[in-house]
Amino acid sequence: MATWKSFNLLDAISPLMEQLSFFHDHTMMILLMILSMVAYIMATMMKNKYINKTLLEGQFIEIIWTI
């Protein structure tokens, strides 16, 4: 039974709804992996001490704007 504190979808009654629930879970895992990879790459780029100053032409402010 669904309550106000419930974060999950309801239990699947039909096979189609069960497959949609599996698809939702699988898609969320893929999105989580992509998001964590992008966050890791951005964190390593921010910590990088070997920056060529001639290549950066306002790229840092563009990164901040896109966030």
PyMOL Python script that loads the backbone (N, CA, C, O; Angstrom):
from pymol import cmd

cmd.read_pdbstr("""\
ATOM      1  N   MET A   1       0.835  -1.181   0.000  1.00  0.00           N
ATOM      2  CA  MET A   1       0.000   0.000   0.000  1.00  0.00           C
ATOM      3  C   MET A   1       0.881   1.246   0.000  1.00  0.00           C
ATOM      4  O   MET A   1       1.862   1.314   0.740  1.00  0.00           O
ATOM      5  N   ALA A   2       0.542   2.206  -0.806  1.00  0.00           N
ATOM      6  CA  ALA A   2       1.330   3.424  -0.912  1.00  0.00           C
ATOM      7  C   ALA A   2       1.001   4.381   0.230  1.00  0.00           C
ATOM      8  O   ALA A   2      -0.163   4.606   0.560  1.00  0.00           O
ATOM      9  N   THR A   3       2.039   4.929   0.814  1.00  0.00           N
ATOM     10  CA  THR A   3       1.869   5.936   1.856  1.00  0.00           C
ATOM     11  C   THR A   3       2.605   7.197   1.430  1.00  0.00           C
ATOM     12  O   THR A   3       3.246   7.223   0.380  1.00  0.00           O
ATOM     13  N   TRP A   4       2.512   8.235   2.240  1.00  0.00           N
ATOM     14  CA  TRP A   4       3.146   9.499   1.891  1.00  0.00           C
ATOM     15  C   TRP A   4       4.664   9.404   1.951  1.00  0.00           C
ATOM     16  O   TRP A   4       5.353  10.138   1.242  1.00  0.00           O
ATOM     17  N   LYS A   5       5.196   8.515   2.784  1.00  0.00           N
ATOM     18  CA  LYS A   5       6.644   8.382   2.924  1.00  0.00           C
ATOM     19  C   LYS A   5       7.245   7.395   1.929  1.00  0.00           C
ATOM     20  O   LYS A   5       8.450   7.145   1.968  1.00  0.00           O
ATOM     21  N   SER A   6       6.455   6.846   1.062  1.00  0.00           N
ATOM     22  CA  SER A   6       6.917   5.839   0.117  1.00  0.00           C
ATOM     23  C   SER A   6       7.681   6.502  -1.028  1.00  0.00           C
ATOM     24  O   SER A   6       7.172   7.417  -1.675  1.00  0.00           O
ATOM     25  N   PHE A   7       8.904   6.035  -1.273  1.00  0.00           N
ATOM     26  CA  PHE A   7       9.719   6.559  -2.362  1.00  0.00           C
ATOM     27  C   PHE A   7       9.718   5.640  -3.575  1.00  0.00           C
ATOM     28  O   PHE A   7      10.154   6.047  -4.652  1.00  0.00           O
ATOM     29  N   ASN A   8       9.249   4.441  -3.427  1.00  0.00           N
ATOM     30  CA  ASN A   8       9.288   3.460  -4.498  1.00  0.00           C
ATOM     31  C   ASN A   8       7.985   3.462  -5.287  1.00  0.00           C
ATOM     32  O   ASN A   8       6.973   4.017  -4.860  1.00  0.00           O
ATOM     33  N   LEU A   9       8.046   2.822  -6.453  1.00  0.00           N
ATOM     34  CA  LEU A   9       6.832   2.608  -7.220  1.00  0.00           C
ATOM     35  C   LEU A   9       6.013   1.500  -6.556  1.00  0.00           C
ATOM     36  O   LEU A   9       6.535   0.731  -5.748  1.00  0.00           O
ATOM     37  N   LEU A  10       4.754   1.427  -6.899  1.00  0.00           N
ATOM     38  CA  LEU A  10       3.923   0.345  -6.380  1.00  0.00           C
ATOM     39  C   LEU A  10       4.375  -0.983  -6.971  1.00  0.00           C
ATOM     40  O   LEU A  10       5.027  -1.018  -8.014  1.00  0.00           O
ATOM     41  N   ASP A  11       4.026  -2.066  -6.302  1.00  0.00           N
ATOM     42  CA  ASP A  11       4.371  -3.383  -6.821  1.00  0.00           C
ATOM     43  C   ASP A  11       3.647  -3.619  -8.143  1.00  0.00           C
ATOM     44  O   ASP A  11       2.496  -3.223  -8.324  1.00  0.00           O
ATOM     45  N   ALA A  12       4.351  -4.271  -9.055  1.00  0.00           N
ATOM     46  CA  ALA A  12       3.795  -4.504 -10.385  1.00  0.00           C
ATOM     47  C   ALA A  12       2.729  -5.594 -10.332  1.00  0.00           C
ATOM     48  O   ALA A  12       2.925  -6.642  -9.715  1.00  0.00           O
ATOM     49  N   ILE A  13       1.613  -5.336 -10.978  1.00  0.00           N
ATOM     50  CA  ILE A  13       0.547  -6.329 -11.064  1.00  0.00           C
ATOM     51  C   ILE A  13       0.645  -7.073 -12.389  1.00  0.00           C
ATOM     52  O   ILE A  13       0.475  -8.291 -12.437  1.00  0.00           O
ATOM     53  N   SER A  14       0.917  -6.346 -13.454  1.00  0.00           N
ATOM     54  CA  SER A  14       1.002  -6.981 -14.770  1.00  0.00           C
ATOM     55  C   SER A  14       2.471  -7.176 -15.159  1.00  0.00           C
ATOM     56  O   SER A  14       3.349  -6.497 -14.629  1.00  0.00           O
ATOM     57  N   PRO A  15       2.734  -8.095 -16.076  1.00  0.00           N
ATOM     58  CA  PRO A  15       4.111  -8.297 -16.539  1.00  0.00           C
ATOM     59  C   PRO A  15       4.689  -7.063 -17.239  1.00  0.00           C
ATOM     60  O   PRO A  15       5.891  -6.810 -17.162  1.00  0.00           O
ATOM     61  N   LEU A  16       3.842  -6.306 -17.915  1.00  0.00           N
ATOM     62  CA  LEU A  16       4.313  -5.101 -18.584  1.00  0.00           C
ATOM     63  C   LEU A  16       4.793  -4.067 -17.571  1.00  0.00           C
ATOM     64  O   LEU A  16       5.829  -3.433 -17.769  1.00  0.00           O
ATOM     65  N   MET A  17       4.047  -3.900 -16.496  1.00  0.00           N
ATOM     66  CA  MET A  17       4.459  -2.949 -15.465  1.00  0.00           C
ATOM     67  C   MET A  17       5.733  -3.414 -14.773  1.00  0.00           C
ATOM     68  O   MET A  17       6.559  -2.593 -14.375  1.00  0.00           O
ATOM     69  N   GLU A  18       5.895  -4.716 -14.630  1.00  0.00           N
ATOM     70  CA  GLU A  18       7.122  -5.249 -14.039  1.00  0.00           C
ATOM     71  C   GLU A  18       8.319  -4.949 -14.936  1.00  0.00           C
ATOM     72  O   GLU A  18       9.386  -4.582 -14.444  1.00  0.00           O
ATOM     73  N   GLN A  19       8.148  -5.102 -16.245  1.00  0.00           N
ATOM     74  CA  GLN A  19       9.228  -4.785 -17.178  1.00  0.00           C
ATOM     75  C   GLN A  19       9.528  -3.289 -17.195  1.00  0.00           C
ATOM     76  O   GLN A  19      10.687  -2.893 -17.312  1.00  0.00           O
ATOM     77  N   LEU A  20       8.497  -2.459 -17.080  1.00  0.00           N
ATOM     78  CA  LEU A  20       8.719  -1.017 -17.007  1.00  0.00           C
ATOM     79  C   LEU A  20       9.476  -0.637 -15.738  1.00  0.00           C
ATOM     80  O   LEU A  20      10.313   0.265 -15.757  1.00  0.00           O
ATOM     81  N   SER A  21       9.187  -1.313 -14.659  1.00  0.00           N
ATOM     82  CA  SER A  21       9.905  -1.058 -13.412  1.00  0.00           C
ATOM     83  C   SER A  21      11.371  -1.458 -13.540  1.00  0.00           C
ATOM     84  O   SER A  21      12.253  -0.736 -13.073  1.00  0.00           O
ATOM     85  N   PHE A  22      11.637  -2.602 -14.167  1.00  0.00           N
ATOM     86  CA  PHE A  22      13.022  -3.018 -14.398  1.00  0.00           C
ATOM     87  C   PHE A  22      13.744  -2.044 -15.325  1.00  0.00           C
ATOM     88  O   PHE A  22      14.915  -1.729 -15.114  1.00  0.00           O
ATOM     89  N   PHE A  23      13.039  -1.570 -16.352  1.00  0.00           N
ATOM     90  CA  PHE A  23      13.623  -0.596 -17.271  1.00  0.00           C
ATOM     91  C   PHE A  23      13.965   0.698 -16.541  1.00  0.00           C
ATOM     92  O   PHE A  23      15.022   1.287 -16.770  1.00  0.00           O
ATOM     93  N   HIS A  24      13.070   1.136 -15.663  1.00  0.00           N
ATOM     94  CA  HIS A  24      13.312   2.347 -14.879  1.00  0.00           C
ATOM     95  C   HIS A  24      14.548   2.182 -13.999  1.00  0.00           C
ATOM     96  O   HIS A  24      15.395   3.073 -13.940  1.00  0.00           O
ATOM     97  N   ASP A  25      14.649   1.049 -13.320  1.00  0.00           N
ATOM     98  CA  ASP A  25      15.796   0.811 -12.450  1.00  0.00           C
ATOM     99  C   ASP A  25      17.096   0.749 -13.252  1.00  0.00           C
ATOM    100  O   ASP A  25      18.113   1.302 -12.834  1.00  0.00           O
ATOM    101  N   HIS A  26      17.061   0.082 -14.389  1.00  0.00           N
ATOM    102  CA  HIS A  26      18.252  -0.043 -15.224  1.00  0.00           C
ATOM    103  C   HIS A  26      18.672   1.319 -15.778  1.00  0.00           C
ATOM    104  O   HIS A  26      19.860   1.638 -15.805  1.00  0.00           O
ATOM    105  N   THR A  27      17.710   2.112 -16.216  1.00  0.00           N
ATOM    106  CA  THR A  27      18.005   3.440 -16.744  1.00  0.00           C
ATOM    107  C   THR A  27      18.588   4.346 -15.663  1.00  0.00           C
ATOM    108  O   THR A  27      19.513   5.114 -15.929  1.00  0.00           O
ATOM    109  N   MET A  28      18.057   4.262 -14.458  1.00  0.00           N
ATOM    110  CA  MET A  28      18.579   5.077 -13.360  1.00  0.00           C
ATOM    111  C   MET A  28      20.014   4.681 -13.015  1.00  0.00           C
ATOM    112  O   MET A  28      20.826   5.544 -12.681  1.00  0.00           O
ATOM    113  N   MET A  29      20.333   3.399 -13.090  1.00  0.00           N
ATOM    114  CA  MET A  29      21.705   2.968 -12.817  1.00  0.00           C
ATOM    115  C   MET A  29      22.665   3.488 -13.884  1.00  0.00           C
ATOM    116  O   MET A  29      23.777   3.910 -13.566  1.00  0.00           O
ATOM    117  N   ILE A  30      22.242   3.461 -15.142  1.00  0.00           N
ATOM    118  CA  ILE A  30      23.090   3.982 -16.217  1.00  0.00           C
ATOM    119  C   ILE A  30      23.296   5.482 -16.045  1.00  0.00           C
ATOM    120  O   ILE A  30      24.413   5.973 -16.203  1.00  0.00           O
ATOM    121  N   LEU A  31      22.237   6.211 -15.725  1.00  0.00           N
ATOM    122  CA  LEU A  31      22.365   7.652 -15.512  1.00  0.00           C
ATOM    123  C   LEU A  31      23.246   7.969 -14.308  1.00  0.00           C
ATOM    124  O   LEU A  31      24.006   8.937 -14.333  1.00  0.00           O
ATOM    125  N   LEU A  32      23.150   7.166 -13.264  1.00  0.00           N
ATOM    126  CA  LEU A  32      23.994   7.364 -12.091  1.00  0.00           C
ATOM    127  C   LEU A  32      25.463   7.131 -12.425  1.00  0.00           C
ATOM    128  O   LEU A  32      26.329   7.863 -11.948  1.00  0.00           O
ATOM    129  N   MET A  33      25.750   6.119 -13.238  1.00  0.00           N
ATOM    130  CA  MET A  33      27.137   5.869 -13.637  1.00  0.00           C
ATOM    131  C   MET A  33      27.677   7.008 -14.495  1.00  0.00           C
ATOM    132  O   MET A  33      28.821   7.427 -14.318  1.00  0.00           O
ATOM    133  N   ILE A  34      26.867   7.511 -15.421  1.00  0.00           N
ATOM    134  CA  ILE A  34      27.299   8.626 -16.264  1.00  0.00           C
ATOM    135  C   ILE A  34      27.533   9.866 -15.418  1.00  0.00           C
ATOM    136  O   ILE A  34      28.531  10.564 -15.601  1.00  0.00           O
ATOM    137  N   LEU A  35      26.626  10.145 -14.498  1.00  0.00           N
ATOM    138  CA  LEU A  35      26.757  11.318 -13.639  1.00  0.00           C
ATOM    139  C   LEU A  35      27.983  11.227 -12.742  1.00  0.00           C
ATOM    140  O   LEU A  35      28.681  12.222 -12.546  1.00  0.00           O
ATOM    141  N   SER A  36      28.251  10.046 -12.197  1.00  0.00           N
ATOM    142  CA  SER A  36      29.428   9.903 -11.347  1.00  0.00           C
ATOM    143  C   SER A  36      30.711  10.018 -12.162  1.00  0.00           C
ATOM    144  O   SER A  36      31.705  10.550 -11.668  1.00  0.00           O
ATOM    145  N   MET A  37      30.708   9.531 -13.400  1.00  0.00           N
ATOM    146  CA  MET A  37      31.889   9.661 -14.252  1.00  0.00           C
ATOM    147  C   MET A  37      32.152  11.125 -14.596  1.00  0.00           C
ATOM    148  O   MET A  37      33.298  11.572 -14.565  1.00  0.00           O
ATOM    149  N   VAL A  38      31.115  11.862 -14.919  1.00  0.00           N
ATOM    150  CA  VAL A  38      31.276  13.285 -15.235  1.00  0.00           C
ATOM    151  C   VAL A  38      31.738  14.055 -14.002  1.00  0.00           C
ATOM    152  O   VAL A  38      32.588  14.939 -14.112  1.00  0.00           O
ATOM    153  N   ALA A  39      31.193  13.734 -12.835  1.00  0.00           N
ATOM    154  CA  ALA A  39      31.613  14.410 -11.605  1.00  0.00           C
ATOM    155  C   ALA A  39      33.076  14.108 -11.291  1.00  0.00           C
ATOM    156  O   ALA A  39      33.813  14.993 -10.855  1.00  0.00           O
ATOM    157  N   TYR A  40      33.497  12.865 -11.509  1.00  0.00           N
ATOM    158  CA  TYR A  40      34.897  12.499 -11.275  1.00  0.00           C
ATOM    159  C   TYR A  40      35.824  13.246 -12.230  1.00  0.00           C
ATOM    160  O   TYR A  40      36.867  13.754 -11.818  1.00  0.00           O
ATOM    161  N   ILE A  41      35.446  13.312 -13.499  1.00  0.00           N
ATOM    162  CA  ILE A  41      36.276  14.010 -14.480  1.00  0.00           C
ATOM    163  C   ILE A  41      36.361  15.497 -14.153  1.00  0.00           C
ATOM    164  O   ILE A  41      37.432  16.094 -14.255  1.00  0.00           O
ATOM    165  N   MET A  42      35.236  16.099 -13.758  1.00  0.00           N
ATOM    166  CA  MET A  42      35.259  17.519 -13.403  1.00  0.00           C
ATOM    167  C   MET A  42      36.102  17.768 -12.158  1.00  0.00           C
ATOM    168  O   MET A  42      36.816  18.768 -12.084  1.00  0.00           O
ATOM    169  N   ALA A  43      36.027  16.864 -11.177  1.00  0.00           N
ATOM    170  CA  ALA A  43      36.825  17.035  -9.958  1.00  0.00           C
ATOM    171  C   ALA A  43      38.311  16.905 -10.255  1.00  0.00           C
ATOM    172  O   ALA A  43      39.119  17.665  -9.720  1.00  0.00           O
ATOM    173  N   THR A  44      38.678  15.952 -11.100  1.00  0.00           N
ATOM    174  CA  THR A  44      40.095  15.812 -11.428  1.00  0.00           C
ATOM    175  C   THR A  44      40.590  16.974 -12.274  1.00  0.00           C
ATOM    176  O   THR A  44      41.756  17.355 -12.173  1.00  0.00           O
ATOM    177  N   MET A  45      39.729  17.540 -13.101  1.00  0.00           N
ATOM    178  CA  MET A  45      40.142  18.705 -13.882  1.00  0.00           C
ATOM    179  C   MET A  45      40.334  19.924 -12.994  1.00  0.00           C
ATOM    180  O   MET A  45      41.214  20.745 -13.256  1.00  0.00           O
ATOM    181  N   MET A  46      39.527  20.055 -11.949  1.00  0.00           N
ATOM    182  CA  MET A  46      39.673  21.193 -11.039  1.00  0.00           C
ATOM    183  C   MET A  46      40.932  21.065 -10.178  1.00  0.00           C
ATOM    184  O   MET A  46      41.551  22.071  -9.832  1.00  0.00           O
ATOM    185  N   LYS A  47      41.312  19.828  -9.832  1.00  0.00           N
ATOM    186  CA  LYS A  47      42.491  19.608  -8.999  1.00  0.00           C
ATOM    187  C   LYS A  47      43.788  19.598  -9.795  1.00  0.00           C
ATOM    188  O   LYS A  47      44.870  19.610  -9.207  1.00  0.00           O
ATOM    189  N   ASN A  48      43.702  19.576 -11.102  1.00  0.00           N
ATOM    190  CA  ASN A  48      44.878  19.442 -11.950  1.00  0.00           C
ATOM    191  C   ASN A  48      45.776  20.671 -11.808  1.00  0.00           C
ATOM    192  O   ASN A  48      45.324  21.803 -11.981  1.00  0.00           O
ATOM    193  N   LYS A  49      47.045  20.438 -11.494  1.00  0.00           N
ATOM    194  CA  LYS A  49      48.004  21.537 -11.353  1.00  0.00           C
ATOM    195  C   LYS A  49      48.727  21.831 -12.664  1.00  0.00           C
ATOM    196  O   LYS A  49      49.316  22.901 -12.818  1.00  0.00           O
ATOM    197  N   TYR A  50      48.689  20.902 -13.602  1.00  0.00           N
ATOM    198  CA  TYR A  50      49.397  21.066 -14.864  1.00  0.00           C
ATOM    199  C   TYR A  50      48.457  21.670 -15.900  1.00  0.00           C
ATOM    200  O   TYR A  50      47.923  20.962 -16.754  1.00  0.00           O
ATOM    201  N   ILE A  51      48.263  22.964 -15.821  1.00  0.00           N
ATOM    202  CA  ILE A  51      47.340  23.659 -16.709  1.00  0.00           C
ATOM    203  C   ILE A  51      48.147  24.546 -17.645  1.00  0.00           C
ATOM    204  O   ILE A  51      48.979  25.339 -17.203  1.00  0.00           O
ATOM    205  N   ASN A  52      47.897  24.407 -18.919  1.00  0.00           N
ATOM    206  CA  ASN A  52      48.529  25.276 -19.901  1.00  0.00           C
ATOM    207  C   ASN A  52      47.704  26.560 -19.978  1.00  0.00           C
ATOM    208  O   ASN A  52      46.560  26.544 -20.434  1.00  0.00           O
ATOM    209  N   LYS A  53      48.281  27.654 -19.535  1.00  0.00           N
ATOM    210  CA  LYS A  53      47.532  28.910 -19.448  1.00  0.00           C
ATOM    211  C   LYS A  53      47.169  29.470 -20.821  1.00  0.00           C
ATOM    212  O   LYS A  53      46.202  30.224 -20.938  1.00  0.00           O
ATOM    213  N   THR A  54      47.929  29.115 -21.868  1.00  0.00           N
ATOM    214  CA  THR A  54      47.610  29.644 -23.193  1.00  0.00           C
ATOM    215  C   THR A  54      46.408  28.944 -23.811  1.00  0.00           C
ATOM    216  O   THR A  54      45.774  29.489 -24.714  1.00  0.00           O
ATOM    217  N   LEU A  55      46.085  27.739 -23.335  1.00  0.00           N
ATOM    218  CA  LEU A  55      44.928  27.029 -23.881  1.00  0.00           C
ATOM    219  C   LEU A  55      43.622  27.485 -23.254  1.00  0.00           C
ATOM    220  O   LEU A  55      42.565  27.381 -23.876  1.00  0.00           O
ATOM    221  N   LEU A  56      43.686  27.988 -22.031  1.00  0.00           N
ATOM    222  CA  LEU A  56      42.466  28.385 -21.335  1.00  0.00           C
ATOM    223  C   LEU A  56      42.082  29.801 -21.737  1.00  0.00           C
ATOM    224  O   LEU A  56      42.756  30.764 -21.371  1.00  0.00           O
ATOM    225  N   GLU A  57      41.022  29.918 -22.474  1.00  0.00           N
ATOM    226  CA  GLU A  57      40.517  31.228 -22.874  1.00  0.00           C
ATOM    227  C   GLU A  57      39.106  31.375 -22.336  1.00  0.00           C
ATOM    228  O   GLU A  57      38.138  31.345 -23.095  1.00  0.00           O
ATOM    229  N   GLY A  58      38.993  31.535 -21.036  1.00  0.00           N
ATOM    230  CA  GLY A  58      37.684  31.673 -20.418  1.00  0.00           C
ATOM    231  C   GLY A  58      36.939  30.363 -20.275  1.00  0.00           C
ATOM    232  O   GLY A  58      35.716  30.366 -20.129  1.00  0.00           O
ATOM    233  N   GLN A  59      37.645  29.242 -20.313  1.00  0.00           N
ATOM    234  CA  GLN A  59      36.962  27.957 -20.207  1.00  0.00           C
ATOM    235  C   GLN A  59      36.465  27.699 -18.795  1.00  0.00           C
ATOM    236  O   GLN A  59      35.446  27.033 -18.611  1.00  0.00           O
ATOM    237  N   PHE A  60      37.172  28.218 -17.794  1.00  0.00           N
ATOM    238  CA  PHE A  60      36.736  27.995 -16.421  1.00  0.00           C
ATOM    239  C   PHE A  60      35.382  28.653 -16.173  1.00  0.00           C
ATOM    240  O   PHE A  60      34.509  28.053 -15.547  1.00  0.00           O
ATOM    241  N   ILE A  61      35.202  29.867 -16.653  1.00  0.00           N
ATOM    242  CA  ILE A  61      33.919  30.544 -16.459  1.00  0.00           C
ATOM    243  C   ILE A  61      32.822  29.854 -17.269  1.00  0.00           C
ATOM    244  O   ILE A  61      31.663  29.856 -16.853  1.00  0.00           O
ATOM    245  N   GLU A  62      33.162  29.266 -18.413  1.00  0.00           N
ATOM    246  CA  GLU A  62      32.170  28.514 -19.179  1.00  0.00           C
ATOM    247  C   GLU A  62      31.761  27.244 -18.448  1.00  0.00           C
ATOM    248  O   GLU A  62      30.600  26.839 -18.504  1.00  0.00           O
ATOM    249  N   ILE A  63      32.713  26.612 -17.760  1.00  0.00           N
ATOM    250  CA  ILE A  63      32.376  25.429 -16.961  1.00  0.00           C
ATOM    251  C   ILE A  63      31.432  25.815 -15.837  1.00  0.00           C
ATOM    252  O   ILE A  63      30.467  25.102 -15.561  1.00  0.00           O
ATOM    253  N   ILE A  64      31.700  26.934 -15.189  1.00  0.00           N
ATOM    254  CA  ILE A  64      30.835  27.392 -14.102  1.00  0.00           C
ATOM    255  C   ILE A  64      29.445  27.738 -14.636  1.00  0.00           C
ATOM    256  O   ILE A  64      28.446  27.435 -13.985  1.00  0.00           O
ATOM    257  N   TRP A  65      29.368  28.366 -15.805  1.00  0.00           N
ATOM    258  CA  TRP A  65      28.071  28.723 -16.383  1.00  0.00           C
ATOM    259  C   TRP A  65      27.246  27.496 -16.735  1.00  0.00           C
ATOM    260  O   TRP A  65      26.025  27.499 -16.575  1.00  0.00           O
ATOM    261  N   THR A  66      27.907  26.444 -17.213  1.00  0.00           N
ATOM    262  CA  THR A  66      27.148  25.263 -17.615  1.00  0.00           C
ATOM    263  C   THR A  66      26.655  24.458 -16.427  1.00  0.00           C
ATOM    264  O   THR A  66      25.719  23.671 -16.563  1.00  0.00           O
ATOM    265  N   ILE A  67      27.263  24.639 -15.270  1.00  0.00           N
ATOM    266  CA  ILE A  67      26.777  23.936 -14.073  1.00  0.00           C
ATOM    267  C   ILE A  67      25.537  24.637 -13.625  1.00  0.00           C
ATOM    268  O   ILE A  67      24.928  24.241 -12.631  1.00  0.00           O
TER     269      ILE A  67
END
""", "prot")
cmd.dss("prot")
cmd.show_as("cartoon", "prot")
cmd.util.cbc("prot")
cmd.orient("prot")
